């Protein structure tokens, strides 16, 4: 669900989301299935700052998940979820402890 302009005006730059692909590839709701359909060897998860687009915000962190030959969308999605959750806890914790900056499309976490 997209955030409206009033929400982004109030919280823009401070609202984070995760996505179950290595953005900007495979945005939208079918990331793992789209990755499988394209035959990629690495899938993964992206932590990003929400903006007015669909999965288009500044990327804070990414984690790769290997695609197994016999994966289907469900098995790949479940493995991505494990990596995605660990990334979220680790990176948001680091952001809280060390801060972060954004310059254009690039983010720096910590010093």
N, C-alpha and C positions, 0 to 999 in steps of 0.2 A: 504494500500500500504506500502510495506516495504521500509525503508530508506537504501540507499546504504552505503558501507563502507566509501566513501569519506565524505558524509554528517555526519555520526556518528563520524568520526575522527575530524571533525571541531566543531560539536555541541554535541557530546556525553556527557551524564550526565546533559544536560541542555534542552533537548527536551522532553516535557511531552505529554501524551495522556490520553484520558479517554476511558473506555470500559464499555459497558452496561451489565456487569456481575460482580460477586464477584470472581475475578481471584484468584487462577489459574483455577477455574472451568469455563467451557463454554467459552473458548477462541475462537477467530474467529468471523465470521460475523453473526452468528445466535444465539448469547448469550441468549436473552429472550426466543426464541422458544426452544432452547435446555434445558433451565431451566424448562420450562413448561413440556416438554417431559419426564423429569426425576422426575417430581412431587415435586420439592422443595417447601418449604414454604416461603423461603426468597430468593429474587433475589437482585439486586442492581447494583452499579456502582463502578468502581475502577479508581483511578488516579494513573498513574505510569510513570516512567522514561523509555523512549523508548530505546531499545537495538536492537541487530541484529535479534532477534526472533520475533515471532508473539505473541503479548500480554504477553511477558515474562519478562519485565523489573521490576526493584525494585518498590514495591508497596509503594506509598506515603500515600494514604488515601482510605478508602472505606466507602460507605453508603449503608445501607440495605433498601430494599423496600419489604413490604409484598406481597406475591402472593395471590390474591383473587381467590376463587373457580371458578368463571366464567370468569377469565381472558383469553384472547387470546394473541397471540404474539403482536398485535398492541396495545391493551390496556395496557399490561404490559410495553411495550417499552415506551409508552408515559409517564407513571408514573415514570419510571426510568429516562427518560430525565429531568424531573423536578428536581429530587434529584441530578442528575449528574451535572446539571448546577450550582445549589446552592453550591455543594461541590467544583467545580472548582473555582468559585469566592472566596469562603471562604479560601480554602487551599492555592491557589496561592497568595492571599493577605497576609496570614500569613507568607508564605515563603518569600515574598518580605520585610515584616516588620521585621521578626525575624530570617531569615536565615534557613538553613537546612544542615544536614550532612547525608552521606550514609556510612555505614560500612557493607561490604558484601551485604547481601540481606535485611538489616534492614535500615530504614530511620527514622530520627528524625527531626521534624519540630519545630523550636524555641529552647529555652533553655531546 
